[in-house]
Amino acid sequence: MTDIDIDDLLEELPTLSGVAAFIAVVNNMHWFRTLGETPSDNDRRLAEAYGPALGFPEAEPAFLFDWEDAAAAAESNDINSPSWEAEEQLRAALTDDLLAVLDEDTFEMVLTHINESTIPAIEAAAEDAADYLRIDDGEFVRAATGAAVQAVHQAALVMLTGADDDHPFALRFRLFERGRWPIGVTGASFLIY
């Protein structure tokens, strides 16, 4: 499909009516602006809500203050961990809900459109954060961009399905909106840079 076709599609289907506004929000976010700073009360409240919403009520927020600690945490956040499995189950459930109202081709096209429209802004923000924080590690930009792109995908599923604002993916995305990088649940801690 051409760009004109995707624009027509986004206007025609009520399920897709929020896509353009969602892309605008993502592209205007202040990604990574509070990394390493003392968390606000709102940051803490969002972080405290995430663990129980994901099914890990014992997960206490643990804010990390430097890249080395965040990098180690990101490396230890293995796939197939219990929290990763919980997120995958939620992602699959939202995908199934969305595929009940959209055909698979439209689903793929819309998510590809969201990715293509947002990744450049996210990557630029990660590069700016690396410069600002004087992080001389190319892995930072790759890891930060990847985590943010995943959060955008999850938040897009929440938006497109009309899931509640207290959905774990919505809470995680709001932490990104506040300039944080929620890394994940490890043991009894929800690690956030």
C-alpha positions in Angstrom: 0.0 0.0 0.0 1.1 3.6 -0.6 1.2 6.4 2.0 -2.1 7.6 0.6 -3.6 4.2 1.1 -2.5 4.1 4.8 -3.8 7.5 5.4 -7.2 6.6 3.9 -7.3 3.4 5.9 -6.5 5.2 9.2 -9.5 7.6 8.5 -11.9 4.8 7.4 -11.6 2.4 10.3 -12.8 3.6 13.7 -10.4 1.2 15.4 -7.5 3.2 13.8 -8.8 6.7 14.5 -6.2 7.4 17.2 -3.1 6.3 15.3 -2.1 9.8 14.0 -2.5 11.4 17.5 -0.5 8.5 19.0 2.3 9.0 16.6 2.3 12.7 17.3 2.6 12.0 21.1 5.5 9.6 20.6 7.3 12.0 18.3 6.9 14.9 20.7 7.9 13.0 23.9 10.9 14.1 25.9 12.4 10.6 25.8 15.1 9.8 28.4 15.2 13.3 29.9 15.1 12.2 33.5 17.5 9.3 33.4 19.6 9.1 36.6 17.6 11.8 38.4 15.8 11.4 41.7 12.3 10.1 40.9 9.3 12.3 41.6 6.3 11.1 43.6 4.4 10.6 40.3 7.3 8.4 39.0 7.1 6.3 42.2 3.4 5.9 42.0 3.5 4.7 38.4 6.3 2.4 39.2 4.5 1.0 42.3 1.4 0.3 40.1 3.3 -1.6 37.4 4.4 -4.7 39.3 1.0 -5.6 40.7 -0.6 -4.8 37.3 1.8 -7.2 35.6 1.1 -9.9 38.3 4.2 -9.3 40.5 2.8 -7.5 43.6 6.1 -8.0 45.5 8.1 -6.1 42.8 9.3 -2.9 44.5 10.5 0.0 42.3 14.3 0.3 42.3 15.5 3.5 40.5 19.0 3.3 39.0 21.2 6.3 38.8 24.0 5.5 36.3 24.3 3.8 32.9 26.6 1.0 34.2 23.9 -0.2 36.6 21.2 0.2 34.0 23.2 -1.8 31.5 23.8 -4.6 33.9 20.1 -4.7 34.7 19.1 -4.7 31.1 21.5 -7.6 30.4 20.1 -9.6 33.3 16.5 -9.0 32.2 16.4 -12.3 30.3 13.8 -13.5 27.9 11.9 -16.4 29.4 12.0 -14.8 32.8 8.6 -14.8 34.6 8.1 -11.1 34.0 9.0 -11.4 30.3 6.6 -14.3 30.0 3.8 -12.3 31.6 4.5 -9.4 29.2 4.4 -11.8 26.2 1.1 -13.2 27.4 -0.3 -9.7 27.6 1.0 -8.8 24.2 -0.4 -11.9 22.7 -3.8 -11.3 24.3 -3.9 -7.7 23.0 -2.8 -8.9 19.5 -5.6 -11.5 19.5 -8.1 -8.8 20.5 -7.0 -6.5 17.8 -7.0 -9.3 15.2 -10.6 -9.9 16.0 -11.4 -6.5 14.4 -8.6 -6.1 11.9 -7.3 -8.5 9.3 -3.7 -9.6 9.7 -2.4 -7.5 6.7 -4.0 -4.3 8.1 -2.6 -5.1 11.6 0.9 -5.5 10.2 0.6 -2.4 8.0 -0.6 -0.2 10.9 2.2 -1.3 13.3 4.8 -0.9 10.5 3.5 2.6 9.9 3.8 3.4 13.6 7.3 2.1 13.7 8.5 3.9 10.6 6.9 7.1 11.8 8.4 7.0 15.3 11.8 5.2 15.3 13.8 8.2 14.0 12.6 10.5 16.8 13.3 7.8 19.4 16.7 7.1 18.1 17.6 10.9 18.0 16.4 11.2 21.6 18.6 8.3 22.7 21.6 9.9 20.9 20.8 13.3 22.6 20.6 11.6 26.0 23.9 9.8 25.4 25.5 13.2 24.6 23.9 15.0 27.6 24.8 12.2 30.1 28.2 11.8 28.5 27.7 8.1 27.9 30.5 7.0 25.6 29.0 3.6 24.9 27.4 2.8 21.6 25.3 0.1 23.3 23.3 2.8 25.2 21.7 4.2 22.0 20.9 0.8 20.7 19.5 -0.5 24.0 17.5 2.7 24.8 16.0 2.8 21.3 15.1 -0.9 21.4 13.4 -0.6 24.8 11.5 2.5 23.7 10.4 1.0 20.4 9.1 -2.1 22.3 7.2 0.2 24.7 5.6 2.1 21.7 4.5 -1.2 20.2 3.0 -2.3 23.5 1.3 1.1 24.0 0.0 1.0 20.4 -1.7 -2.3 21.2 -3.3 -0.8 24.3 -4.5 2.2 22.4 -5.8 0.2 19.4 -7.7 -2.2 21.6 -9.1 0.4 24.0 -7.5 -1.3 27.0 -7.7 0.4 30.4 -5.2 3.2 31.5 -4.1 0.9 34.3 -2.9 -1.8 31.8 0.7 -2.7 32.6 1.8 -1.5 29.1 0.1 1.8 29.6 1.8 2.3 32.9 5.2 1.4 31.4 4.7 3.8 28.5 3.8 6.6 31.0 7.1 6.0 32.7 8.8 6.5 29.4 6.7 9.7 28.9 8.1 11.0 32.1 11.6 10.5 30.7 12.4 7.3 32.5 13.5 3.9 31.1 11.6 1.1 32.8 13.9 -1.9 32.4 11.9 -4.7 33.9 11.1 -6.9 36.9 14.0 -8.9 38.2 13.4 -10.9 41.4 11.5 -8.6 43.8 12.5 -5.4 42.0 11.1 -3.3 39.2 14.3 -1.7 37.8 14.0 1.7 36.3 16.7 4.0 34.9 
